Amino acid sequence: MLLTDKFGRAITDLRISVTDRCNYKCVYCRTGNEGALYGDLPFPDYFRMARILTGLGIRKIRITGGEPLLRKGLIEFIHELGQLRDVDGNALDLALTTNGHLLAEMAQPLKDAGLRRVTVSMDAVDPDRFSRITRVPGGYDKVLAGVRAARRAGLWPLKVNCVLMRGFNEDQIIPFGMFAREEGVILRFIEFMPLEEDRVWAPNTVVTLEEIISRMGEYRPLVEIPHERSETARRYRFDDGIGEIGIIAPVSHPFCGHCSRIRITSDGKIRTCLFSVWDHDLHELMARGSSDEELSNFICDVVQKKEERHHIGEADFVPASRTMVHIGG
């Protein structure tokens, strides 16, 4: 029994948030006032969920937060996940998203534990601008050290994600292109989505795919390269072949029709879409003593309720029931 929703989409990618705590307060994400709202579960509970879902066809697991590197015991958890196999007997594709602040000292242990790749969230390549966005002084140098440590450790592909928000960092597009070429990382620009705690999103805050390509073209032309249908990013190389960027454009170019993801929040709820208006409480069933078979049946039922698409920018759009930091990036 493999996970397929009612629209025929195979569900192969799982994102597990292991905390909704974060040591940054990025302006496009946090109000700066609220901390964790939902709390963390013991790692054995996340592992049981992952084991059951792997048996249902999950092939990729990404660990997220909040900031996952804040969790003690994360290295051991990655190692345990590395012992799981997908339905074909292959090792899982294990990845992690982090703000990079603690990555320098943890990159090699994460690689040794079985982590394959890492994505670093980084929204400016200017130290002062970076501090204004994250509201954490002196963080830029720590994140840059983390990026370089991850590259040395062989965590590849090494991606750097930048959320673009008009009025904050759209002038960083070309500097980021230069950064990607100089540092040997894959750059991902992400359109700003209505998932922040302050609820300040509006259509005019979005820096669209077309604008990103146009601005980057002032530096060097981009050439589109093939990508898998379930990939969220449209991929490009610079015309001289040095450096790759991707653009994740859920607002201007939705990719819901090929979505292969579900999410588990830090408190053990299943979310079938970033913009779901309800959660499905898997951990409550575990706490009641449900068997693996009962949990599998519950997951399969939930996947059948996966939304066809989001409705960002439409008259009937309803904001997600949680903001990004409390869902898991």
KOLTOR-271877 format. One record per residue (C-alpha): residue in three letters; x, y, z; residue number from 1. Coordinates in steps of 0.25 Angstrom, whole numbers, plus 5000, padded with zeros to 4 digits. Last residue first. Layout:
// residues N
R type    x    y    z seq
R  ALA    X    Y    Z NUM
...
END
This chain:
// residues 329
R type    x    y    z seq
R  GLY 5040 5100 5026 329
R  GLY 5033 5094 5038 328
R  ILE 5018 5097 5042 327
R  HIS 5021 5106 5054 326
R  VAL 5031 5114 5047 325
R  MET 5023 5115 5034 324
R  THR 5010 5121 5041 323
R  ARG 4999 5112 5045 322
R  SER 4984 5111 5041 321
R  ALA 4988 5115 5027 320
R  PRO 4982 5127 5022 319
R  VAL 4968 5126 5015 318
R  PHE 4968 5130 5000 317
R  ASP 4954 5131 4994 316
R  ALA 4957 5144 4986 315
R  GLU 4969 5138 4980 314
R  GLY 4984 5143 4983 313
R  ILE 4988 5130 4988 312
R  HIS 4978 5119 4986 311
R  HIS 4986 5106 4989 310
R  ARG 4984 5094 4981 309
R  GLU 4977 5080 4980 308
R  GLU 4977 5079 4995 307
R  LYS 4981 5066 5002 306
R  LYS 4969 5059 5008 305
R  GLN 4973 5045 5002 304
R  VAL 4986 5047 5009 303
R  VAL 4978 5047 5022 302
R  ASP 4972 5034 5020 301
R  CYS 4985 5027 5016 300
R  ILE 4991 5033 5029 299
R  PHE 4980 5027 5038 298
R  ASN 4981 5014 5031 297
R  SER 4996 5014 5034 296
R  LEU 4994 5018 5049 295
R  GLU 4984 5007 5050 294
R  GLU 4994 4997 5044 293
R  ASP 5005 5002 5053 292
R  SER 4996 5000 5065 291
R  SER 4989 5011 5073 290
R  GLY 4993 5012 5088 289
R  ARG 4986 5025 5091 288
R  ALA 4998 5033 5090 287
R  MET 5001 5028 5076 286
R  LEU 4987 5033 5072 285
R  GLU 4989 5047 5078 284
R  HIS 5002 5047 5071 283
R  LEU 4996 5046 5057 282
R  ASP 4987 5058 5060 281
R  HIS 4982 5063 5046 280
R  ASP 4984 5078 5044 279
R  TRP 4974 5088 5038 278
R  VAL 4974 5101 5030 277
R  SER 4984 5095 5020 276
R  PHE 4993 5105 5013 275
R  LEU 5007 5097 5014 274
R  CYS 4999 5085 5010 273
R  THR 4996 5071 5015 272
R  ARG 4999 5075 5029 271
R  ILE 5001 5063 5039 270
R  LYS 5001 5067 5053 269
R  GLY 5012 5062 5063 268
R  ASP 5015 5073 5072 267
R  SER 5027 5078 5063 266
R  THR 5019 5077 5051 265
R  ILE 5019 5066 5041 264
R  ARG 5018 5070 5026 263
R  ILE 5013 5064 5013 262
R  ARG 5020 5065 5000 261
R  SER 5019 5060 4985 260
R  CYS 5013 5072 4979 259
R  HIS 5012 5071 4964 258
R  GLY 4999 5079 4961 257
R  CYS 5002 5088 4973 256
R  PHE 5014 5095 4964 255
R  PRO 5009 5109 4965 254
R  HIS 5015 5119 4956 253
R  SER 5013 5134 4961 252
R  VAL 5011 5130 4976 251
R  PRO 5018 5117 4977 250
R  ALA 5030 5122 4970 249
R  ILE 5043 5114 4975 248
R  ILE 5054 5120 4966 247
R  GLY 5067 5112 4965 246
R  ILE 5081 5116 4963 245
R  GLU 5093 5109 4957 244
R  GLY 5107 5113 4956 243
R  ILE 5118 5114 4946 242
R  GLY 5113 5109 4932 241
R  ASP 5117 5121 4924 240
R  ASP 5102 5125 4922 239
R  PHE 5098 5124 4936 238
R  ARG 5090 5112 4940 237
R  TYR 5076 5111 4943 236
R  ARG 5066 5102 4950 235
R  ARG 5051 5104 4952 234
R  ALA 5049 5100 4967 233
R  THR 5038 5092 4974 232
R  GLU 5043 5078 4968 231
R  SER 5031 5069 4966 230
R  ARG 5032 5070 4950 229
R  GLU 5047 5067 4951 228
R  HIS 5056 5079 4945 227
R  PRO 5062 5082 4932 226
R  ILE 5072 5094 4930 225
R  GLU 5068 5108 4928 224
R  VAL 5079 5117 4923 223
R  LEU 5082 5130 4931 222
R  PRO 5089 5143 4925 221
R  ARG 5099 5150 4934 220
R  TYR 5099 5162 4943 219
R  GLU 5087 5169 4937 218
R  GLY 5081 5156 4934 217
R  MET 5080 5154 4949 216
R  ARG 5070 5165 4949 215
R  SER 5061 5160 4938 214
R  ILE 5062 5146 4944 213
R  ILE 5057 5151 4957 212
R  GLU 5046 5159 4951 211
R  GLU 5041 5148 4943 210
R  LEU 5041 5139 4956 209
R  THR 5033 5149 4964 208
R  VAL 5037 5158 4975 207
R  VAL 5025 5158 4984 206
R  THR 5022 5169 4993 205
R  ASN 5012 5175 4983 204
R  PRO 5003 5163 4985 203
R  ALA 5001 5166 5000 202
R  TRP 5007 5159 5012 201
R  VAL 5007 5166 5025 200
R  ARG 5001 5155 5033 199
R  ASP 5011 5158 5045 198
R  GLU 5013 5143 5048 197
R  GLU 5018 5140 5033 196
R  LEU 5012 5130 5024 195
R  PRO 5006 5138 5013 194
R  MET 5017 5134 5003 193
R  PHE 5030 5142 4998 192
R  GLU 5035 5136 4986 191
R  ILE 5047 5127 4988 190
R  PHE 5061 5129 4982 189
R  ARG 5069 5116 4982 188
R  LEU 5085 5117 4980 187
R  ILE 5093 5105 4978 186
R  VAL 5107 5106 4985 185
R  GLY 5121 5108 4980 184
R  GLU 5125 5120 4989 183
R  GLU 5129 5129 4978 182
R  ARG 5118 5125 4968 181
R  ALA 5107 5125 4978 180
R  PHE 5112 5139 4984 179
R  MET 5112 5145 4970 178
R  GLY 5097 5141 4968 177
R  PHE 5094 5146 4983 176
R  PRO 5100 5160 4980 175
R  ILE 5091 5160 4967 174
R  ILE 5078 5157 4975 173
R  GLN 5081 5165 4988 172
R  ASP 5074 5177 4983 171
R  GLU 5061 5170 4986 170
R  ASN 5065 5170 5000 169
R  PHE 5055 5177 5009 168
R  GLY 5045 5186 5002 167
R  ARG 5040 5175 4993 166
R  MET 5042 5162 5000 165
R  LEU 5051 5151 4994 164
R  VAL 5053 5138 5002 163
R  CYS 5067 5133 5000 162
R  ASN 5070 5118 5001 161
R  VAL 5085 5114 5000 160
R  LYS 5087 5099 4995 159
R  LEU 5098 5089 4997 158
R  PRO 5096 5078 4988 157
R  TRP 5103 5072 4995 156
R  LEU 5108 5071 5009 155
R  GLY 5122 5068 5006 154
R  ALA 5128 5072 5019 153
R  ARG 5136 5083 5013 152
R  ARG 5123 5089 5007 151
R  ALA 5116 5088 5020 150
R  ALA 5127 5095 5027 149
R  ARG 5127 5106 5016 148
R  VAL 5112 5108 5018 147
R  GLY 5114 5108 5034 146
R  ALA 5125 5119 5033 145
R  LEU 5116 5127 5025 144
R  VAL 5105 5126 5035 143
R  LYS 5114 5129 5046 142
R  ASP 5119 5142 5039 141
R  TYR 5105 5146 5036 140
R  GLY 5100 5145 5050 139
R  GLY 5107 5157 5056 138
R  PRO 5094 5164 5061 137
R  VAL 5081 5156 5061 136
R  ARG 5069 5163 5056 135
R  THR 5069 5153 5045 134
R  ILE 5066 5163 5034 133
R  ARG 5073 5175 5040 132
R  SER 5085 5166 5043 131
R  PHE 5086 5161 5029 130
R  ARG 5085 5175 5024 129
R  ASP 5097 5179 5032 128
R  PRO 5105 5166 5028 127
R  ASP 5102 5168 5013 126
R  VAL 5100 5154 5007 125
R  ALA 5085 5155 5010 124
R  ASP 5074 5145 5012 123
R  MET 5081 5132 5017 122
R  SER 5073 5119 5019 121
R  VAL 5083 5108 5018 120
R  THR 5079 5095 5011 119
R  VAL 5087 5082 5014 118
R  ARG 5090 5069 5008 117
R  ARG 5093 5054 5010 116
R  LEU 5091 5053 5025 115
R  GLY 5097 5039 5030 114
R  ALA 5102 5041 5044 113
R  ASP 5116 5045 5038 112
R  LYS 5110 5056 5030 111
R  LEU 5103 5062 5042 110
R  PRO 5116 5060 5050 109
R  GLN 5123 5068 5039 108
R  ALA 5113 5079 5038 107
R  MET 5111 5081 5053 106
R  GLU 5122 5091 5057 105
R  ALA 5120 5100 5045 104
R  LEU 5105 5098 5045 103
R  LEU 5101 5106 5058 102
R  HIS 5096 5119 5051 101
R  GLY 5093 5111 5038 100
R  ASN 5078 5115 5037  99
R  THR 5075 5101 5035  98
R  THR 5068 5091 5026  97
R  LEU 5072 5077 5026  96
R  ALA 5073 5065 5016  95
R  LEU 5072 5050 5017  94
R  ASP 5070 5043 5003  93
R  LEU 5066 5029 5009  92
R  ALA 5075 5017 5007  91
R  ASN 5070 5007 4996  90
R  GLY 5062 4994 4999  89
R  ASP 5051 4996 4989  88
R  VAL 5041 5000 4999  87
R  ASP 5050 5011 5005  86
R  ARG 5061 5007 5015  85
R  LEU 5063 5012 5030  84
R  GLN 5077 5011 5036  83
R  GLY 5079 5026 5032  82
R  LEU 5067 5030 5041  81
R  GLU 5075 5025 5053  80
R  HIS 5087 5033 5050  79
R  ILE 5079 5045 5047  78
R  PHE 5073 5043 5061  77
R  GLU 5086 5041 5068  76
R  ILE 5091 5055 5062  75
R  LEU 5078 5062 5066  74
R  GLY 5080 5058 5081  73
R  LYS 5080 5072 5086  72
R  ARG 5070 5080 5077  71
R  LEU 5075 5094 5074  70
R  LEU 5080 5089 5061  69
R  PRO 5066 5088 5056  68
R  GLU 5063 5103 5055  67
R  GLY 5048 5105 5055  66
R  GLY 5048 5094 5049  65
R  THR 5052 5084 5038  64
R  ILE 5057 5070 5036  63
R  ARG 5056 5066 5021  62
R  ILE 5052 5052 5018  61
R  LYS 5052 5046 5004  60
R  ARG 5047 5032 5000  59
R  ILE 5033 5031 5006  58
R  GLY 5026 5019 5000  57
R  LEU 5016 5014 5011  56
R  GLY 5027 5007 5018  55
R  THR 5035 5020 5019  54
R  LEU 5023 5026 5026  53
R  ILE 5023 5015 5037  52
R  ARG 5038 5017 5040  51
R  ALA 5036 5032 5039  50
R  MET 5025 5032 5049  49
R  ARG 5033 5023 5058  48
R  PHE 5045 5032 5057  47
R  TYR 5037 5044 5061  46
R  ASP 5032 5037 5073  45
R  PRO 5046 5032 5077  44
R  PHE 5051 5046 5076  43
R  PRO 5043 5051 5088  42
R  LEU 5033 5062 5083  41
R  ASP 5035 5077 5083  40
R  GLY 5027 5089 5087  39
R  TYR 5014 5095 5081  38
R  LEU 5015 5110 5082  37
R  ALA 5030 5113 5082  36
R  GLY 5034 5127 5083  35
R  GLU 5026 5140 5081  34
R  ASN 5031 5154 5081  33
R  GLY 5039 5156 5069  32
R  THR 5027 5156 5060  31
R  ARG 5034 5144 5052  30
R  CYS 5034 5140 5037  29
R  TYR 5037 5151 5028  28
R  VAL 5044 5159 5038  27
R  CYS 5054 5148 5042  26
R  LYS 5054 5145 5057  25
R  TYR 5066 5136 5058  24
R  ASN 5069 5126 5070  23
R  CYS 5057 5117 5066  22
R  ARG 5047 5108 5074  21
R  ASP 5037 5101 5066  20
R  THR 5044 5088 5068  19
R  VAL 5046 5074 5061  18
R  SER 5039 5078 5048  17
R  ILE 5038 5066 5039  16
R  ARG 5037 5068 5024  15
R  LEU 5033 5055 5016  14
R  ASP 5034 5053 5001  13
R  THR 5029 5041 4993  12
R  ILE 5014 5044 4992  11
R  ALA 5010 5039 4978  10
R  ARG 5000 5049 4972   9
R  GLY 4987 5042 4966   8
R  PHE 4977 5053 4969   7
R  LYS 4971 5045 4980   6
R  ASP 4985 5044 4987   5
R  THR 4995 5033 4986   4
R  LEU 5002 5027 4998   3
R  LEU 5007 5013 4995   2
R  MET 5000 5000 5000   1
END
